[in-house]
């Protein structure tokens, strides 16, 4: 089951404010993500957010098509709320107001995966 990591450049010294924003985050009502036709395109298995100095990383554990998952996340009200609340702490302003703009940010901020190990890849 793959992971994706999204980077954010943040203003240093605001770790506590950022932590509070994520502590109050309202998750979607189901981890299963469906497309416009009602077909399951993926599943969010978990997320984690890490911040240090001027870097924040959001790690996403998922199943399915990550691009389709990103498109679905782009229209979630809770995701937009968190983006709005984070805006004052970002070092670089960005537009996530439309699904297209959100998708562009997601693609640009996606970290290159160089290794993903799990129990399934462990030698027997």
GICORPE-V555261 format. One record per backbone hydrogen bond with DSSP energy under -1.0 kcal/mol. NH is the residue of the N-H (numbers start at 1). CO is the residue of the C=O. E is the energy in kcal/mol with one decimal. If there is no record, write none. Layout:
{{NH & CO & E} {NH & CO & E}}
//
This chain:
{{4 & 60 & -2.3} {6 & 58 & -2.6} {7 & 109 & -2.3} {8 & 56 & -2.5} {10 & 54 & -1.7} {11 & 89 & -3.2} {18 & 14 & -2.4} {19 & 15 & -2.6} {20 & 16 & -2.1} {21 & 17 & -1.9} {22 & 18 & -2.0} {23 & 19 & -2.0} {24 & 20 & -1.4} {33 & 42 & -3.0} {35 & 39 & -2.5} {38 & 35 & -1.9} {41 & 33 & -3.2} {42 & 33 & -1.4} {43 & 63 & -2.1} {44 & 31 & -2.5} {45 & 61 & -2.8} {46 & 61 & -1.6} {48 & 59 & -2.2} {50 & 57 & -2.8} {52 & 55 & -2.6} {55 & 52 & -2.3} {56 & 8 & -2.5} {57 & 50 & -3.0} {58 & 6 & -2.7} {59 & 48 & -3.4} {60 & 4 & -3.4} {61 & 46 & -3.3} {62 & 2 & -2.3} {63 & 43 & -2.0} {65 & 41 & -2.0} {69 & 65 & -2.2} {70 & 66 & -2.7} {71 & 67 & -2.2} {72 & 68 & -2.1} {73 & 69 & -2.8} {74 & 70 & -1.8} {75 & 72 & -1.3} {76 & 73 & -1.6} {80 & 76 & -1.7} {81 & 77 & -2.3} {82 & 78 & -2.1} {83 & 79 & -2.1} {84 & 80 & -2.3} {85 & 81 & -2.2} {86 & 82 & -2.0} {87 & 83 & -1.3} {89 & 86 & -2.4} {90 & 87 & -1.3} {91 & 9 & -2.4} {102 & 98 & -3.0} {103 & 99 & -2.4} {104 & 100 & -2.1} {105 & 101 & -2.4} {106 & 102 & -2.8} {107 & 103 & -2.5} {108 & 104 & -2.4} {109 & 105 & -2.4} {111 & 5 & -3.3}}
//
